[in-house]
Amino acid sequence: MKLGLCVFFNYPFPANMPIWRDLYGGIFSEIIFIQPLVRSAERDVVTVYRAAFNFAGYFSDARTALESMDVDAVVFTGDDCVLNPALFGSDFATRFRWGPDVSGFIPEVLPFAHEKWLGNRHKLSVLGRFIGDYGLYDQRIQGWQQHLPDPARLLERYRSIHVAVDDLRFPTDEEIEKLTGTQREIIRRTFRGNSSAPQPYPLSYAISDFFIVAKPHLAEFCHQAGLLAAMNVFPEAAVPMALVSLDGTLRQARDCGLAFQWTYGRNRDATFFVPTSIDELRDCIRKQPENSIFIHPVKMSSIRRAEANITSDTPQP
C-alpha cells in the first residue's frame, strides 16, 4: 500500500521542509507541503492564500496537486506534529484497520454539545456561520444548506461512529458576562429565549492537525472542506464534518487500539518539546510508545539547519 504525506503549515516555515524530507522521505511514497502566502520554486510545495484559522480551505486550494499523487491514501499532518514512522510502513493497513471500505481516519470525533461546550469560544463562531439563510455574518453564501450534505444523512453518519448531536445548553449568567456583543447575539439567535436549542446543522469537533483520507474519497473531502472553509467554519469543526460526510467507514484511534499525544499549544501548564538538534528530534521519535500516532506540539523551527546538515535542495528519496 502506497501512502502519501501532506504537511500543512499555519505559517510559512520553509526551513522545516528539508527536515520533513530527511525524516520521512524514505517512508512515504510522495510528500507535498502546503505553505501559506510565500511562493516557492520547490516542486513539492503548494502555496495557498488563506489565514491560519481557515486552513480547511488549504486542501481544496491544493486539490490538483493532492489528486495527482500516485498513492492509495494521503496522510495529512500539521507541521508541529511528529509522526511515529513505525505505524506508516508495511504494517499500516493492519495497525489502522485499513481496507477498501475505509474512507478516512481521524484521531477522535467529539460531540459539539456537552455540559461545558461554551468553554471553547470558537464554537460560537461556528454556530454563527449556520444561523439563517446567510449566516449571522452575512457571508452572501445564499442557500448554503443546498451545498452541504443533507442534515438527515449527516446525522446517520454521526450515529454510525457513535457521536451524539445533542441540543445545546443555554449559558449561565456568569458565562454570558464574559461574552462579546457579537457572541451574545449568536446566543440570542440560537436560543431565542429557550433554555436549550437544537444545533442549526449537525456539528462536531475534533483535533484536526492529523487525519488520513483514502485516495478514492480525496476529491469529495477537498470539496466538502472547501465549502466549509468558504463559510469560514473553524477548521476544528470543518475537518471532522468533511470527513464524516464521506461515504465509507471513518476510523478513529479507539477503533484501532492507537493513541496520540496532543497538547493544546497555549496550555501554560504543559511542558513542550523544543528540539535543538536533529539528533534530539530523532531520539524523540524513536522513544514514542509503539501505539502512539504522533506527538503535538513539536517545534521543528528550533532546529538549526546547519546543525541538521540538510539543505533546501535535498532531493526526495
C-alpha positions as CSV (number, residue, x, y, z in Angstrom):
1,M,0.0,0.0,0.0
2,K,1.4,3.4,-1.0
3,L,1.0,6.3,1.3
4,G,1.4,10.0,0.5
5,L,2.2,12.7,3.1
6,C,0.7,16.2,3.1
7,V,2.4,18.5,5.6
8,F,0.4,21.8,6.1
9,F,1.7,24.9,7.7
10,N,-0.3,27.5,9.5
11,Y,2.5,30.0,8.9
12,P,5.4,29.7,6.4
13,F,8.4,27.8,7.8
14,P,10.2,26.8,4.6
15,A,13.3,25.8,6.7
16,N,11.4,23.0,8.2
17,M,10.7,21.2,4.9
18,P,14.1,19.7,4.5
19,I,13.8,18.2,8.0
20,W,10.5,16.5,7.0
21,R,12.1,15.2,3.8
22,D,15.0,13.8,5.7
23,L,12.9,12.2,8.4
24,Y,10.0,10.8,6.4
25,G,11.1,10.8,2.7
26,G,12.0,7.1,2.9
27,I,8.7,6.1,4.5
28,F,6.1,7.9,2.3
29,S,5.9,7.4,-1.5
30,E,5.4,11.1,-2.0
31,I,5.4,14.3,0.1
32,I,3.5,17.6,-0.6
33,F,3.9,20.7,1.5
34,I,1.1,23.3,1.7
35,Q,2.5,26.7,2.7
36,P,0.6,29.9,3.1
37,L,1.5,33.2,1.4
38,V,5.1,32.5,0.5
39,R,5.9,31.4,-3.1
40,S,8.4,28.6,-3.6
41,A,10.2,27.1,-6.6
42,E,10.3,23.7,-4.9
43,R,8.3,21.1,-6.9
44,D,6.7,19.6,-3.8
45,V,5.4,22.9,-2.3
46,V,2.0,24.3,-2.9
47,T,1.4,28.0,-2.0
48,V,-2.1,28.9,-0.7
49,Y,-3.5,32.3,0.2
50,R,-5.5,31.8,3.4
51,A,-5.2,32.7,7.1
52,A,-4.2,30.0,9.6
53,F,-7.7,29.9,11.1
54,N,-9.1,28.9,7.8
55,F,-6.8,26.0,6.9
56,A,-9.6,23.6,5.9
57,G,-9.5,25.6,2.6
58,Y,-5.9,24.7,2.1
59,F,-6.9,21.3,0.8
60,S,-9.4,22.4,-1.7
61,D,-6.9,25.0,-3.0
62,A,-4.2,22.3,-3.3
63,R,-6.7,19.7,-4.7
64,T,-4.9,19.4,-8.1
65,A,-1.6,18.6,-6.5
66,L,-3.2,16.2,-4.0
67,E,-5.1,14.3,-6.6
68,S,-2.1,13.9,-8.8
69,M,-0.3,11.9,-6.1
70,D,0.1,8.2,-7.1
71,V,-0.9,6.8,-3.7
72,D,-3.6,4.8,-2.1
73,A,-4.2,7.2,0.8
74,V,-2.9,10.6,1.9
75,V,-1.8,11.3,5.5
76,F,-2.4,14.9,6.4
77,T,-0.4,16.4,9.3
78,G,0.2,19.9,10.7
79,D,3.9,20.8,10.7
80,D,4.1,20.8,14.5
81,C,3.1,17.1,14.8
82,V,5.8,14.5,14.8
83,L,4.7,11.1,13.4
84,N,5.7,7.7,14.5
85,P,7.3,6.1,11.4
86,A,6.7,2.6,12.7
87,L,2.9,3.0,12.0
88,F,3.3,4.1,8.4
89,G,5.3,1.3,6.9
90,S,4.3,-2.2,5.8
91,D,2.0,-2.6,8.9
92,F,-0.1,0.4,8.2
93,A,-3.2,-1.4,6.9
94,T,-3.1,-3.7,9.9
95,R,-2.5,-1.0,12.5
96,F,-5.1,1.4,11.2
97,R,-7.5,-1.4,10.2
98,W,-7.5,-0.1,6.7
99,G,-9.4,-1.7,3.9
100,P,-11.4,-0.9,0.7
101,D,-14.4,0.2,2.8
102,V,-12.4,2.8,4.7
103,S,-12.8,6.5,3.6
104,G,-10.6,8.1,6.3
105,F,-9.1,8.3,9.7
106,I,-9.2,11.0,12.4
107,P,-7.9,10.6,16.0
108,E,-11.2,11.4,17.6
109,V,-14.5,13.0,16.7
110,L,-16.1,14.8,19.6
111,P,-19.7,15.9,20.2
112,F,-20.2,19.7,19.6
113,A,-22.6,19.9,22.5
114,H,-21.7,18.9,26.1
115,E,-22.1,20.4,29.6
116,K,-19.2,22.8,29.2
117,W,-19.5,23.4,25.4
118,L,-19.1,27.2,25.7
119,G,-15.6,26.8,27.2
120,N,-14.4,26.8,23.6
121,R,-15.2,30.3,22.2
122,H,-14.5,29.1,18.6
123,K,-17.7,27.1,18.8
124,L,-19.7,30.3,19.0
125,S,-18.2,31.5,15.7
126,V,-19.1,28.1,14.2
127,L,-22.7,28.5,15.3
128,G,-22.8,32.0,13.8
129,R,-22.0,30.6,10.4
130,F,-25.1,28.4,10.3
131,I,-27.7,30.9,11.6
132,G,-30.3,31.9,9.0
133,D,-30.0,31.9,5.2
134,Y,-26.8,33.7,5.1
135,G,-25.2,33.1,8.5
136,L,-25.0,35.7,11.2
137,Y,-22.1,37.4,9.4
138,D,-24.0,37.7,6.1
139,Q,-21.4,35.9,4.1
140,R,-23.5,36.0,0.9
141,I,-23.5,32.3,0.5
142,Q,-27.1,32.1,-0.5
143,G,-28.7,28.8,0.2
144,W,-25.7,27.2,1.9
145,Q,-28.0,24.4,3.0
146,Q,-28.2,23.2,-0.6
147,H,-24.4,22.8,-0.9
148,L,-23.6,20.9,2.3
149,P,-24.7,17.3,2.9
150,D,-28.3,16.7,3.8
151,P,-28.7,17.0,7.6
152,A,-30.5,13.7,7.9
153,R,-27.8,11.9,6.1
154,L,-25.1,13.6,8.2
155,L,-27.0,12.6,11.4
156,E,-26.9,9.0,10.3
157,R,-23.2,9.2,9.6
158,Y,-22.7,10.5,13.2
159,R,-24.7,7.7,14.6
160,S,-22.5,5.2,12.7
161,I,-19.5,6.4,14.6
162,H,-21.3,6.8,17.9
163,V,-21.1,10.6,18.1
164,A,-24.2,12.3,19.6
165,V,-25.7,15.5,18.1
166,D,-27.5,16.8,21.2
167,D,-29.2,20.1,21.9
168,L,-27.1,23.0,23.3
169,R,-27.5,24.2,26.9
170,F,-28.1,27.9,27.4
171,P,-25.1,29.6,29.1
172,T,-25.1,30.6,32.7
173,D,-25.2,34.3,33.7
174,E,-21.5,34.1,34.6
175,E,-20.7,32.7,31.1
176,I,-22.8,35.4,29.4
177,E,-21.0,38.2,31.2
178,K,-17.7,37.1,29.6
179,L,-19.1,37.2,26.0
180,T,-18.6,40.0,23.5
181,G,-21.6,41.7,21.9
182,T,-21.4,39.6,18.8
183,Q,-21.1,36.4,20.8
184,R,-24.2,37.4,22.8
185,E,-26.1,38.0,19.6
186,I,-25.2,34.4,18.4
187,I,-26.5,33.1,21.7
188,R,-29.7,35.2,21.4
189,R,-30.4,34.0,17.8
190,T,-29.6,30.4,18.7
191,F,-31.7,30.0,21.8
192,R,-34.5,32.6,21.3
193,G,-35.3,32.7,25.0
194,N,-35.3,28.9,25.5
195,S,-33.1,27.0,28.0
196,S,-31.8,24.7,25.3
197,A,-31.7,24.8,21.5
198,P,-31.1,22.3,18.7
199,Q,-28.0,22.7,16.6
200,P,-28.7,24.7,13.4
201,Y,-26.8,22.0,11.5
202,P,-25.3,18.7,12.7
203,L,-22.0,19.7,14.1
204,S,-19.0,18.0,15.6
205,Y,-15.5,19.0,16.8
206,A,-12.1,17.3,16.6
207,I,-8.3,17.8,16.7
208,S,-7.7,18.5,13.1
209,D,-3.9,18.5,13.0
210,F,-3.8,14.9,11.8
211,F,-6.1,12.8,9.6
212,I,-6.0,10.4,6.7
213,V,-8.1,10.3,3.5
214,A,-8.3,7.3,1.1
215,K,-7.5,8.3,-2.4
216,P,-10.9,7.4,-3.9
217,H,-12.5,9.9,-1.4
218,L,-9.9,12.6,-1.7
219,A,-11.8,14.8,-4.3
220,E,-15.0,14.7,-2.2
221,F,-13.1,15.5,1.0
222,C,-11.5,18.5,-0.6
223,H,-14.8,19.7,-2.0
224,Q,-16.6,19.5,1.4
225,A,-13.6,21.1,3.3
226,G,-13.6,23.9,0.7
227,L,-17.3,24.6,1.1
228,L,-17.0,24.8,4.9
229,A,-13.9,27.0,4.6
230,A,-15.9,29.3,2.3
231,M,-18.3,29.7,5.1
232,N,-15.4,30.5,7.5
233,V,-16.2,27.5,9.7
234,F,-13.3,27.0,12.1
235,P,-11.1,24.0,11.0
236,E,-11.6,22.0,14.2
237,A,-15.3,21.8,13.1
238,A,-14.8,21.9,9.3
239,V,-12.3,19.0,9.0
240,P,-14.2,16.4,11.0
241,M,-17.5,17.4,9.3
242,A,-15.9,16.9,5.9
243,L,-14.6,13.5,6.9
244,V,-17.8,12.3,8.5
245,S,-19.7,13.3,5.3
246,L,-17.7,10.9,3.2
247,D,-19.2,7.5,2.1
248,G,-17.4,4.6,3.7
249,T,-16.0,3.8,7.2
250,L,-14.3,6.5,9.2
251,R,-11.8,5.1,11.6
252,Q,-10.8,6.6,14.9
253,A,-7.9,5.9,17.2
254,R,-10.1,3.9,19.6
255,D,-11.1,1.6,16.8
256,C,-7.6,0.7,16.1
257,G,-6.1,0.5,19.6
258,L,-4.0,3.5,18.8
259,A,-3.2,6.6,20.9
260,F,-1.9,10.1,20.3
261,Q,-0.1,12.7,22.4
262,W,-1.7,16.1,21.8
263,T,-1.4,19.2,24.0
264,Y,-3.1,22.5,23.3
265,G,-0.4,24.9,22.2
266,R,-1.3,27.6,24.6
267,N,-1.6,25.4,27.7
268,R,0.7,27.3,30.1
269,D,0.9,24.2,32.4
270,A,2.3,22.0,29.8
271,T,6.0,21.4,29.0
272,F,6.6,21.5,25.3
273,F,9.3,19.6,23.5
274,V,11.5,22.1,21.6
275,P,14.4,20.1,20.0
276,T,17.6,22.0,19.3
277,S,19.2,19.3,17.1
278,I,18.1,16.8,14.5
279,D,19.5,14.0,16.7
280,E,17.4,15.2,19.6
281,L,14.3,15.1,17.4
282,R,15.2,11.6,16.1
283,D,15.6,10.5,19.7
284,C,12.1,11.8,20.5
285,I,10.6,10.0,17.5
286,R,12.4,6.8,18.5
287,K,11.1,6.9,22.1
288,Q,7.4,7.2,21.2
289,P,5.2,4.5,22.6
290,E,4.6,1.8,20.0
291,N,0.9,2.7,19.5
292,S,1.4,6.4,19.5
293,I,0.5,8.0,16.2
294,F,2.0,11.4,16.8
295,I,3.2,14.0,19.3
296,H,2.0,17.6,19.3
297,P,3.3,20.2,19.5
298,V,7.0,19.8,18.5
299,K,8.6,22.9,17.1
300,M,11.0,21.9,14.4
301,S,11.8,25.6,13.7
302,S,14.1,25.5,16.7
303,I,16.5,23.2,14.9
304,R,19.3,24.9,13.1
305,R,19.5,23.7,9.5
306,A,23.3,23.9,9.6
307,E,23.3,21.5,12.6
308,A,20.9,19.2,10.8
309,N,23.2,19.2,7.8
310,I,20.2,19.5,5.4
311,T,19.8,21.9,2.5
312,S,16.7,23.1,0.8
313,D,17.7,21.4,-2.4
314,T,17.9,17.9,-0.9
315,P,16.1,15.6,-3.3
316,Q,13.2,13.5,-2.1
317,P,14.0,9.7,-2.0
